[in-house]
Amino acid sequence: MGATRLVIIGGGPAGNTAATVAASLGAEVTIVERDVIGGAAHLWDCIPSKALIATGGELAELTRAPTMGLKAQGTLDIEALRRRVQDIEAHLHDQLCTLLGSQGVRLVMGTARFKDPHTIVADTEHGLEELDADYVLIATGSRPRVPAFAPVDGERVLTTRQAYPPPEIPDHAIVIGSGVTGVEFTHMFASLGSQVTLLVSRQQVLPIKDAEVAAVLEEAFLARGVALLKGARATAITRAADAVTVTCEDGRVVNGSHAVLAVGSLPNSEGLGLEEAGVDVDEDGYVQVNHNCLANVAHIYAAGDVSGRLPLSSVAAMQGRKIAEHLMGLHNRPHRHLDYDKAASAIFTEPEIADVGLAEAEAFASGRKIRVTKVPFSANAKALIKGDPRGFVKIISDPARGVVLGGSIVGGNAAELIGILAVAVANGLTVTDIIDALLVHPTLSESLAEAAS
Ligand SMILES: Cc1cc2nc3c(=O)[nH]c(=O)nc-3n(C[C@H](O)[C@H](O)[C@H](O)COP(=O)(O)OP(=O)(O)OC[C@H]3O[C@@H](n4cnc5c(N)ncnc54)[C@H](O)[C@@H]3O)c2cc1C
């Protein structure tokens, strides 16, 4: 019998991780990718947004320079910034292609669709190629949602994918949507020097996050001069030569130089021939999957944004890993199921926000007894040395056994620090395990041990 043949549609985090793991376990793997190996994650989403945010962060550091005993000034060089983002993307792309090549993964550049449940047709520049598959992974990602009222033109009315590398730094960006992407773009433009108005459709930014966490971010935005328009639901955008006007449901009108839409995403599931393969999607177009990421057809999996689970690159990659293990026969190990409730996530604003596991509000809503401990960074030596004592660490644990159930961190390096709580949550560690770890002094992580006490 020959090697197991796996065909993957889409080379983003879900597809390329599944490919490397399956290949290392002995599968014969082909990825069909229509744009770029690395996916939207590399090209438009995680990497460029965080690269721009990093530059904005350096500028923000300079504004704090006088408090650190320094005289320093920064001027943005937009061309150098654009080159930097492209260089990072190119480097990561090369690394990934080298890794896939070294594992013997075949890359086919083209657009794929099902001909039948076991045959994928790739439309490439050399013509059509048919690929036979024992297993197929649909890892086609998602794209920004564009509401009918938004005349997106890539110049002044932008989706998040058109906002970088930015053609110019907006004088006044109106960001529509205050979820994770909306607040990251607000932070990014504000730190690069734009005036920013954020349209918040409800009464709190990050409506599904802990209210205390959102309050710290709102305060930081207001301190930086960001205008927060609460209860503002955009219903129309009009464009003049060098300006845009956004009108809200309640009649409020905002004038700016650019409008940026951050109002969610749609799955890339059309045109894939899913009907020919007999694969079901839900009413929004997401492929329906079970706990093993299997669709309703026994040999077809879906992972990443198209599977409608947590839309994070890290989750997509972990789904890809689990799928590879499952199809290669490692599915008898019960601990290998992916537990989405234990995924850590972060928001790269300033201060950063990160959380993992059970949220306080969620526990109260379900009536579950919890112990909540909270420590501000204003009591942390390293935060004071760094000149940024904003934010806090909050740990949620089981009052009887001390098992860490979740936590939130707001403050410098929160996205890195949450890793400690993520390891605790994923492995059922207790607050005592965190206290007992001999952490370095002075560090921000000491606040975790303190919050665990
Ligand atoms: C602005 C923004 C910032 C983000 N930042 C972060 C972050 O910091 N951290 C994080 O964890 N997540 C982040 N995300 C989410 C993250 O980008 C996605 O969850 C991740 O890209 C999903 O990976 P994927 O493999 O499902 O899809 P993608 O990365 O979208 O890859 C799918 C690939 O499939 C290809 N494809 C589609 N259809 C076909 C076809 N028919 N034939 C061949 N190829 C096809 C596409 O070209 C694409 O390359 C961000 C999202 C946005 C919008």
The ligand as an SDF file (V2000), in Angstrom:
LIG
                    3D

 53 58  0  0  0  0  0  0  0  0999 V2000
   -6.1810   42.3910   10.8510 C   0  0  0  0  0  0  0  0  0  0  0  0
   -6.0530   41.0180   11.4380 C   0  0  0  0  0  0  0  0  0  0  0  0
   -5.0520   40.7690   12.3420 C   0  0  0  0  0  0  0  0  0  0  0  0
   -4.9240   39.4810   12.9060 C   0  0  0  0  0  0  0  0  0  0  0  0
   -3.9660   39.2720   13.8330 N   0  0  0  0  0  0  0  0  0  0  0  0
   -3.8590   38.0490   14.4230 C   0  0  0  0  0  0  0  0  0  0  0  0
   -2.8770   37.8250   15.4280 C   0  0  0  0  0  0  0  0  0  0  0  0
   -2.1250   38.7150   15.8070 O   0  0  0  0  0  0  0  0  0  0  0  0
   -2.7900   36.5800   15.9800 N   0  0  0  0  0  0  0  0  0  0  0  0
   -3.6180   35.5630   15.5870 C   0  0  0  0  0  0  0  0  0  0  0  0
   -3.4940   34.4400   16.1320 O   0  0  0  0  0  0  0  0  0  0  0  0
   -4.5610   35.7500   14.6360 N   0  0  0  0  0  0  0  0  0  0  0  0
   -4.7000   36.9740   14.0470 C   0  0  0  0  0  0  0  0  0  0  0  0
   -5.6520   37.1760   13.0770 N   0  0  0  0  0  0  0  0  0  0  0  0
   -6.4670   36.0410   12.6180 C   0  0  0  0  0  0  0  0  0  0  0  0
   -5.6580   35.1890   11.6250 C   0  0  0  0  0  0  0  0  0  0  0  0
   -5.1480   35.9900   10.5980 O   0  0  0  0  0  0  0  0  0  0  0  0
   -6.5340   34.0870   11.0300 C   0  0  0  0  0  0  0  0  0  0  0  0
   -7.2090   33.4290   12.0600 O   0  0  0  0  0  0  0  0  0  0  0  0
   -5.6510   33.1020   10.2480 C   0  0  0  0  0  0  0  0  0  0  0  0
   -5.1030   33.7220    9.1250 O   0  0  0  0  0  0  0  0  0  0  0  0
   -6.4780   31.8890    9.8170 C   0  0  0  0  0  0  0  0  0  0  0  0
   -5.6390   30.9920    9.1740 O   0  0  0  0  0  0  0  0  0  0  0  0
   -6.1900   30.0510    7.9940 P   0  0  0  0  0  0  0  0  0  0  0  0
   -5.1250   29.0570    7.7020 O   0  0  0  0  0  0  0  0  0  0  0  0
   -7.5450   29.5850    8.3230 O   0  0  0  0  0  0  0  0  0  0  0  0
   -6.4280   31.0400    6.7590 O   0  0  0  0  0  0  0  0  0  0  0  0
   -5.5230   32.0430    5.9330 P   0  0  0  0  0  0  0  0  0  0  0  0
   -4.3510   32.5370    6.6650 O   0  0  0  0  0  0  0  0  0  0  0  0
   -6.5330   33.0330    5.4470 O   0  0  0  0  0  0  0  0  0  0  0  0
   -5.0300   31.1580    4.7160 O   0  0  0  0  0  0  0  0  0  0  0  0
   -5.9520   30.6040    3.7990 C   0  0  0  0  0  0  0  0  0  0  0  0
   -5.2740   30.4510    2.4720 C   0  0  0  0  0  0  0  0  0  0  0  0
   -6.1430   29.7300    1.5940 O   0  0  0  0  0  0  0  0  0  0  0  0
   -5.9720   30.2350    0.2800 C   0  0  0  0  0  0  0  0  0  0  0  0
   -7.1310   29.8630   -0.5320 N   0  0  0  0  0  0  0  0  0  0  0  0
   -8.4220   30.2350   -0.3480 C   0  0  0  0  0  0  0  0  0  0  0  0
   -9.2170   29.6500   -1.2790 N   0  0  0  0  0  0  0  0  0  0  0  0
   -8.4100   28.8990   -2.0660 C   0  0  0  0  0  0  0  0  0  0  0  0
   -8.6220   28.0590   -3.1760 C   0  0  0  0  0  0  0  0  0  0  0  0
   -9.8470   27.8670   -3.6920 N   0  0  0  0  0  0  0  0  0  0  0  0
   -7.5700   27.4490   -3.7560 N   0  0  0  0  0  0  0  0  0  0  0  0
   -6.2950   27.6240   -3.2470 C   0  0  0  0  0  0  0  0  0  0  0  0
   -6.0390   28.4100   -2.1880 N   0  0  0  0  0  0  0  0  0  0  0  0
   -7.0820   29.0250   -1.5960 C   0  0  0  0  0  0  0  0  0  0  0  0
   -5.8220   31.7230    0.5020 C   0  0  0  0  0  0  0  0  0  0  0  0
   -5.1580   32.3320   -0.5940 O   0  0  0  0  0  0  0  0  0  0  0  0
   -4.9850   31.7770    1.7850 C   0  0  0  0  0  0  0  0  0  0  0  0
   -3.6110   31.8610    1.4980 O   0  0  0  0  0  0  0  0  0  0  0  0
   -5.8160   38.4520   12.5110 C   0  0  0  0  0  0  0  0  0  0  0  0
   -6.8370   38.7170   11.5800 C   0  0  0  0  0  0  0  0  0  0  0  0
   -6.9540   39.9840   11.0580 C   0  0  0  0  0  0  0  0  0  0  0  0
   -8.0740   40.2530   10.0630 C   0  0  0  0  0  0  0  0  0  0  0  0
  1  2  1  0
  2  3  1  0
  2 52  2  0
  3  4  2  0
  4  5  1  0
  4 50  1  0
  5  6  2  0
  6  7  1  0
  6 13  1  0
  7  8  2  0
  7  9  1  0
  9 10  1  0
 10 11  2  0
 10 12  1  0
 12 13  2  0
 13 14  1  0
 14 15  1  0
 14 50  1  0
 15 16  1  0
 16 17  1  0
 16 18  1  0
 18 19  1  0
 18 20  1  0
 20 21  1  0
 20 22  1  0
 22 23  1  0
 23 24  1  0
 24 25  2  0
 24 26  1  0
 24 27  1  0
 27 28  1  0
 28 29  2  0
 28 30  1  0
 28 31  1  0
 31 32  1  0
 32 33  1  0
 33 34  1  0
 33 48  1  0
 34 35  1  0
 35 36  1  0
 35 46  1  0
 36 37  1  0
 36 45  1  0
 37 38  2  0
 38 39  1  0
 39 40  1  0
 39 45  2  0
 40 41  1  0
 40 42  2  0
 42 43  1  0
 43 44  2  0
 44 45  1  0
 46 47  1  0
 46 48  1  0
 48 49  1  0
 50 51  2  0
 51 52  1  0
 52 53  1  0
M  END
$$$$
